[in-house]
Amino acid sequence: MSEQTPKITAKLSILAALTIGMMGCQLIQAPEPAHMSAITQKAYTELQQSVSQLMGGQRVYIGNSAFQNSHILAIEREPKVGPDGHLLQGRVMEKPTIFHLLKASETCILINTKTNESIALLHAQCQITKRDE
């Protein structure tokens, strides 16, 4: 069991409790890791804007295959290079920001694992990721 597993389980429990509270007495599923089953331009734009918002408004560049094969997305800061093309600091020390895509009921939820902030993606279509994927 990795060091991250208890944190992810705690986040899922909190999300489940919040979702149940918002949905009242309706029967819902606990949030589970998901991937995007189809991505339209509208969903891609929403994803890019949501990631930017969860990173404090930083401009981000996301490939069009984001969340297609995994429920995890890592965003790294673009390294600064000098006029000669070499890294200014020699190496990048900052860890990437990790996002998880979850599905709760019929809603896709994007979570910044560093801050625990989340956003519901209204235009995304996602499917629960099988455990062996």
Number of C-alpha atoms within 10 A of each C-alpha: 5 6 7 9 10 11 13 14 11 11 16 18 14 14 18 18 13 11 17 16 11 10 11 9 8 9 9 14 13 17 23 20 21 26 24 23 14 14 19 12 11 11 17 19 14 16 23 17 17 19 25 16 16 21 17 8 11 12 11 17 13 15 9 13 12 18 21 16 13 17 23 18 19 13 15 14 12 9 14 13 12 9 7 7 8 12 13 13 11 10 10 14 8 9 10 13 17 15 23 21 28 27 25 20 13 13 17 26 22 25 22 19 17 12 12 13 13 19 16 17 18 14 17 21 18 24 19 18 19 11 6 4 7
